[in-house]
């Protein structure tokens, strides 16, 4: 693919930073412009470029290292020169329409075994983050690890049994919400929509459709004072208070991000310790965390997103950009 904004074009240098993300990723561009200004060589690509626009040739050497090259017709990298990998938001491998669906599934499994497999076996390479760590950071895992790390987590129920919801709601004072396990984005009938956090009214506790799949229910923090977005980069924490007015954004600020205001905030020492312990348990170098603070000052861990966005908050954009660039340039924790 052609060089994107911020991508180094210094042909005399071999890229030492590999950036894997989708083509139009403005958040990544902040960091890549910073790397360009520093003269740090990198190569940006996407999984969707493979195998149509990029190639991988790797041969196992006697000392147990993969030698070879990955690149496209414009740029690429020698595998021995990779020092850090920023696995941000890649899109799936892309295959010709002439292939049947079974052929595409087989080709995708082959590509998945080869590309991340070769890259992840390269010695001495820093990953932000390893794809398997991102994949393992499911809602049940992150909440359990957070609780073991000493962080407060709202009472949570995962079930496909409608009869289990009413007793849980009673234990939560009759105030519960439901959330999706993964991405809130969905497509139906060719239209794209979002599945935001929503309250569950009592007349829906025994909805038989709950039995169709697993659902996640949590106690609603009704005395919410504000929320905090914490961006974590290799042990450095960048917290910002997120204030939502009364209205749709009050329950889920993603409903109306334009209505939000952001202010600096400090985290209590026990919360800082819990976050570091949790991220260590999850094996994440980078993550975006969401917390709710109630009127008593209690901090509740709500979500851990290993690929969460950060450039939308003006207060911390520059500092996070520099922290990520520092990390990728250094190539070590």
Secondary structure by P-SEA (a helix, b strand, c coil): ccccccccccccccccbbbbcccccaaaaaaaaaaaaacccccccccccccccbbbbbbbccccccccccccccccccccccccccccccccbbbbccccaaaaaaaaaaaaacaaaaaaaccbbbbcccaaaaaaccaaaaaaaaaaaccccccccccccccccaaaaaaaccbbbbbbccccccccccbbbbbcbbbbccccccccccccbbbbbbcccccccbbbbbbbcccbbbbbbbbbcccccccccccccccbbbbbbcccaaaaaaaaaaaaaaccccbbbbbbbcccbbbbbcccccccccccccccaaaaaaaaaaaaaaccc
